Amino acid sequence: IMVRLIATLLERQAKAKSERQRVLDFLLEHPRRCFTHMFPAVHTLWLLLVAIALNVVATSVILWQDHDSPAMANMSTMDKVWNALFQAVCCRTAGMSSVNTAYLSQASTLLLTVMMYLATTPTVVTMRFSAVMGRKGKKGQQELDITGRVEGIDEDMLQADNSLKSQARRYLTQDVTYLTTILFLICCLEKEAFVRSAKHASPDGDGLYGDFTIFKVVFELASAYGTSGLSLGYRDQAASFSGTWGPCSQLLLVLVMVLGRLRGLPDSIDPSVRVAMRRDDRVADEEHCFIHA
């Protein structure tokens, strides 16, 4: 979003018909041929609206459920608003926390879990969707990729399978089997900790979620998969909840982090790393010349 905004401002300030303006015009007209994270105007607007909607929903829920909770005790109204907004934004990005998440309500932590699982979904889905949109050059001339094949022909053939809805579904469900298996294995490995926590509640417990519960494990996995870093903690220790797990469980959590980092990789060669070419009638059919717009 910011990259397109900066390019637009620079294009408007450039001298008319200058080389700089022509370059910026080409960049704005064909952003996905130049940069993986710069999108056409309509896709950028969609991404902006989705990001705003997610942050507004999360902020509203936190304020609604926790304006009078211990997590926001002794705060003024504006402090509660800013802390709720900060928490809503950071749960999908930096993983920083301005309040004690262990004292947030169940509804708020469940929403944070969903947000951490979504993480960069809007950006990646927009990147993939804009990558499969077939494009034509000026005057209807077809652009060729680096192999000499008409760019977008495969995507046009699979248009029904590359809708925005299809891309989102594919991205959100691609690792569900692995995550379910890892959750099951962690529950098996930490069986004694679950039993001990159920039988002997600790007086040193910090928060609303007990010492060792399945929800805290799911929250930790969602945080790792979204590469966020939030945790509900364990009693009054400074380390995260996963710090009390055994070595095997912690290794499984590391695997979840790796899966989360890899899920945003493209399924195929991105258009931004291809070279735009077109056929020149003056040369043989097997030769191509580069476009200089």
C-alpha positions in Angstrom: 0.0 0.0 0.0 2.7 2.4 1.0 4.9 1.5 -2.0 2.1 2.4 -4.4 1.3 5.6 -2.5 5.0 6.7 -2.7 5.2 5.8 -6.4 2.0 7.8 -7.1 3.2 10.9 -5.3 6.6 10.7 -7.1 4.8 10.4 -10.5 2.7 13.4 -9.8 5.8 15.5 -8.9 7.9 14.3 -11.9 8.4 16.6 -14.9 5.9 16.0 -17.7 7.0 13.6 -20.4 10.4 13.1 -18.6 12.1 9.7 -18.4 11.3 9.6 -14.7 7.6 10.1 -15.3 7.5 7.3 -18.0 9.2 4.9 -15.7 6.8 5.7 -12.8 3.9 5.4 -15.2 5.0 2.0 -16.3 5.5 1.0 -12.7 2.0 2.1 -11.7 0.4 0.5 -14.8 2.3 -2.8 -14.5 3.2 -3.1 -10.8 3.2 -6.9 -10.7 5.8 -7.1 -13.5 8.2 -5.0 -11.4 7.7 -5.9 -7.7 6.1 -8.8 -5.8 4.4 -6.6 -3.2 3.1 -3.8 -5.4 -0.4 -4.3 -6.7 -2.8 -2.7 -9.2 -4.9 0.1 -7.8 -8.1 -1.9 -7.3 -6.3 -4.7 -5.5 -4.4 -2.2 -3.3 -7.7 -0.6 -2.4 -9.2 -4.0 -1.5 -6.1 -4.8 0.6 -6.4 -1.4 2.4 -10.1 -2.0 3.2 -9.5 -5.5 4.5 -6.7 -4.4 6.7 -8.8 -1.6 8.1 -11.8 -3.9 8.7 -9.7 -6.5 10.5 -8.1 -3.9 12.8 -11.5 -2.2 13.5 -13.2 -5.5 14.3 -10.4 -6.6 16.7 -10.2 -3.2 18.4 -14.0 -3.1 18.9 -14.1 -6.6 20.4 -11.3 -5.9 22.8 -12.9 -2.6 24.0 -16.3 -4.3 24.2 -15.1 -7.3 26.2 -12.3 -5.9 28.2 -12.9 -2.2 28.9 -13.5 -3.2 32.6 -11.2 -6.2 32.8 -8.1 -6.5 35.0 -6.0 -6.2 31.7 -7.1 -2.5 31.4 -7.5 -1.6 35.0 -6.7 2.0 36.0 -6.6 3.2 32.4 -8.4 6.2 31.0 -10.8 5.9 28.1 -8.3 7.1 25.5 -5.6 4.8 27.0 -8.0 1.8 26.6 -8.7 2.8 23.0 -5.0 3.1 22.0 -4.1 -0.1 23.9 -6.9 -2.0 22.1 -5.8 -0.6 18.7 -2.2 -1.4 19.4 -3.1 -5.0 20.5 -5.3 -5.5 17.4 -2.5 -4.4 15.0 0.4 -6.2 16.7 -1.3 -9.6 16.9 -1.0 -10.0 13.1 2.4 -8.4 12.8 5.0 -7.7 15.5 3.6 -9.8 18.4 4.2 -7.0 20.9 1.8 -6.5 23.8 0.8 -3.4 25.8 -1.5 -5.3 28.1 -1.3 -8.6 29.9 -3.0 -11.0 27.4 -3.5 -13.6 30.2 -6.2 -11.3 31.7 -8.0 -10.6 28.4 -11.5 -12.2 28.1 -12.0 -15.5 26.3 -13.7 -13.8 23.4 -10.7 -11.4 22.9 -8.1 -14.1 23.1 -10.1 -16.3 20.7 -10.2 -13.4 18.3 -6.5 -12.8 18.7 -5.9 -16.5 17.9 -7.8 -16.2 14.7 -6.0 -13.0 13.8 -2.6 -14.6 14.4 -3.6 -17.5 12.2 -4.6 -15.0 9.5 -1.4 -13.0 9.9 -0.4 -11.8 6.5 -3.2 -13.6 4.6 -4.7 -10.5 3.0 -1.3 -9.5 1.6 -0.3 -12.9 0.3 -3.7 -13.7 -1.2 -3.7 -10.3 -3.0 -0.1 -11.1 -4.3 -1.2 -14.5 -5.6 -4.4 -13.3 -7.1 -2.8 -10.3 -8.9 -0.1 -12.7 -10.2 -2.5 -14.9 -12.0 -4.4 -12.1 -13.7 -3.7 -12.3 -17.5 -2.6 -9.0 -18.9 -2.2 -7.5 -22.4 0.1 -4.7 -23.4 -0.9 -1.5 -25.1 -2.9 -1.8 -28.4 -3.8 -5.4 -27.5 -0.3 -6.8 -28.0 0.3 -9.9 -25.9 3.2 -9.9 -23.5 5.5 -12.9 -23.5 7.3 -14.4 -20.5 11.0 -15.2 -20.5 10.3 -18.6 -22.2 8.5 -17.0 -25.1 5.1 -18.2 -24.1 2.2 -15.8 -23.9 2.0 -14.6 -20.3 -1.1 -15.5 -18.5 -2.2 -18.4 -20.8 -2.0 -21.0 -18.1 -3.8 -18.7 -15.7 -6.6 -18.1 -18.2 -7.1 -21.8 -18.6 -7.4 -22.2 -14.9 -9.3 -19.0 -14.3 -12.1 -20.8 -12.3 -9.5 -22.2 -9.9 -7.7 -18.9 -9.2 -10.4 -16.7 -8.0 -9.9 -14.6 -4.9 -12.0 -17.0 -2.8 -10.1 -20.0 -4.1 -6.7 -18.4 -3.3 -7.8 -17.5 0.2 -9.1 -21.1 0.9 -5.9 -22.7 -0.5 -3.7 -20.4 1.6 -5.6 -20.9 4.9 -5.9 -24.6 4.6 -2.6 -25.7 3.1 -1.1 -26.8 6.5 -4.2 -27.8 8.5 -3.2 -31.5 8.4 0.3 -30.8 9.8 -1.0 -28.4 12.4 -3.6 -30.9 13.6 -1.0 -33.7 13.8 1.4 -31.5 15.7 -1.3 -30.4 18.2 -2.2 -34.0 18.8 1.5 -35.0 19.4 2.0 -32.1 21.8 -1.1 -33.1 23.8 0.4 -36.7 24.0 3.8 -35.5 25.0 2.5 -33.1 27.6 -0.1 -35.5 29.1 1.4 -35.4 32.6 1.4 -31.6 32.6 -2.3 -31.5 31.7 -3.2 -34.0 34.5 -1.0 -32.2 37.1 -2.6 -28.8 36.2 -6.1 -30.3 36.5 -5.5 -31.9 39.9 -3.5 -29.2 41.6 -4.3 -25.7 40.7 -1.4 -23.4 41.5 -2.0 -20.4 43.8 0.7 -18.6 41.7 -1.4 -18.8 38.6 -1.4 -15.6 36.5 -4.5 -14.9 34.4 -7.8 -16.5 33.5 -6.6 -19.6 31.7 -5.0 -21.9 34.3 -1.6 -23.4 34.2 -1.8 -25.9 31.4 -4.9 -26.1 29.2 -5.6 -27.1 25.6 -6.6 -23.5 24.7 -3.2 -22.2 25.8 -1.5 -24.8 23.6 -3.7 -23.8 20.6 -3.0 -20.1 21.3 0.8 -20.8 21.3 0.6 -22.8 18.0 -1.4 -20.0 16.3 1.2 -17.5 17.5 4.0 -19.6 16.2 2.3 -20.3 12.9 1.5 -16.6 12.4 5.1 -15.8 13.5 3.6 -13.3 15.9 5.1 -14.2 19.3 2.2 -13.6 21.7 1.8 -15.9 24.6 -0.6 -16.4 27.5 2.4 -17.2 29.8 2.8 -19.6 32.6 2.1 -18.5 36.2 4.3 -15.5 37.0 7.4 -16.4 35.0 8.8 -14.1 32.4 9.1 -16.8 29.7 6.3 -17.8 27.3 4.0 -20.7 28.0 6.0 -22.9 25.6 9.0 -22.5 27.9 7.5 -25.0 30.2 7.1 -27.7 27.5 9.5 -30.6 27.1 12.2 -30.5 24.4 10.2 -32.6 21.9 7.2 -30.3 22.2 9.4 -27.3 21.7 10.9 -28.8 18.6 7.5 -29.4 17.2 6.7 -25.7 17.9 9.8 -24.7 16.0 8.5 -26.8 13.1 5.2 -24.9 13.2 7.2 -21.6 13.0 9.0 -22.9 9.9 5.7 -23.8 8.3 4.3 -20.4 9.1 7.3 -18.7 7.5 7.2 -20.8 4.3 3.4 -20.6 3.7 3.7 -17.2 2.0 6.1 -18.4 -0.7 4.7 -18.3 -4.3 3.5 -21.6 -5.9 5.3 -20.7 -9.2 7.6 -18.1 -10.7 6.2 -14.7 -9.9 5.6 -12.3 -12.8 7.8 -9.7 -11.3 10.9 -11.8 -12.0 10.0 -12.5 -15.6 11.1 -10.3 -18.5 8.4 -8.6 -20.6 9.0 -9.3 -24.3 7.0 -9.2 -27.5 7.4 -10.6 -30.9 8.9 -8.3 -33.5 7.5 -8.7 -37.0 10.9 -7.7 -38.5 12.7 -10.7 -37.0 12.3 -14.4 -37.2 9.4 -15.9 -35.2 11.8 -17.7 -32.8 13.5 -14.4 -31.8 12.2 -11.8 -29.3 13.0 -8.2 -28.6 12.7 -6.5 -25.2 10.1 -3.9 -24.6 11.3 -0.5 -23.4 8.2 1.4 -22.4 
